[in-house]
Amino acid sequence: MAKIVLAAGVPHPPRLVKEIEDSQEPLKSEAMFRQVRQHVEKAEPDVIIEVDSDHFVNFFYNNVPAFCLGLAEESEGPQEIWCPMPQYTVKGHVPMAQDLLSYGIGSNFDLAAAHELRLDHSI
């Protein structure tokens, strides 16, 4: 049986990484990210489940699911070309995502699924 070992939230303004890099002194947001990192490392999770907003990178007003599970082996971002962040790749855990999808739908929970996800600045 799975066990939740940590839940955390962090700010995600698009310019935050650049502001941290350019700052002459430590920023409060940088200290918060370090604190979250320490908690994650201490918790030693087997899997990280990211709950995020889309910012119209994958969906638009005519097709916005309440929740969408990513079923991709990996996804890349940020997709916003104006965003001053380094490119990154996030690995998915497809078997777990498929199990969550099956469980959610079997429990009458409104879920969508995507085999491809384009990540934005908020991951």
Beta strands, then each sheet from edge to edge (+ up, - down):
strand 1: 68-70
strand 2: 74-77
strand 3: 88-91
strand 4: 112-114
sheet 1: 1+ 4+
sheet 2: 2+ 3-
end
